Amino acid sequence: MLERFFRYSLQHNKPIRVWLEGEKKYQNITVILMEGETVGFLTARKKTPQMRQKTAFLAASYARGDDGDTLKYQNEGETIG
């Protein structure tokens, strides 16, 4: 299930809300890279890219105010792939 949110963020350049191992709260991240079992992302606070293993992510959801409806961002006649 986490993979789905990672791909959503990467393909649509949208932040997602995640709970990382060792953290005490959720944070918003934008995924910029997915390679094998590694995820590269930017946080809202730190603009430097970070890398973590997929196993470090305990939970994920849409960021506040985002319902995941990708049709809103689709241009007329464009197909989603």
N, C-alpha and C positions, 0 to 999 in steps of 0.2 A: 504494500500500500504506500509506503514511503516513496518508492521509486516513481510512482505516479505523480506525486507532488513535486519531486525533483524535476521530472521532465516538463511539467506544466510551467514551473518557474524558468527553466532554461529556454523553452520554446517561445514563451510569451513575454520574457523579461519582466516578470511580475514577482513581487516578494511573497514568500510563504512564511508561516509561523512555525517554528520548530522548538523542540525541547532537546537540548544537547546533554549528553552524559556529563555529570560533574557540575552542571549549572543549576541554579536555584529558581530559574524562571524561564518563560518562553522568550524567544527573540525572533525578530524578523530578519530573514536572509533572502538574498537573490542569488540563485545558482548561476554560475558562469561557466562551469566545466564539470563534465562527468566522464571519468575514465575508469573503467573496471569497477573496483570497490571504493574508489575515491571520489569525493565531491568537492569542487572548488566553489567558493561562495564569497559574497560581500555582505557585511552586516550594515545596518543603518548607522551605527556609531563609528565603526572602523571602516574606512574606505580601502584598506589594503586587503588584497585577496587572502583567503585562508583556505586550508585544505584539511579535510577530516575523512576518516573512514565512514562508510555508510552505517556501520554498526554503532557509531557514536551518536547517531540520531535516534532518540527514543520515541518521538511522536512528531507528527506534522499535520498542519491544517492550512486552510486559506487564511491570508492576512485579513485583518479587520477591514470590513467594507468591501471585500472581494467575495463574489459568489461563485467564481470559477466558470462563468458563462463566457466561453471563448468566442461565441458568435457576435458578441458586442464589438470585438476588436477586428473582426473579419471584414475585409473590403468587399464591395459588391462583385460577385462573380468569382471570387477567390475561393479555393477549396482548402479545407484543413487537412493536413497530412500527418 
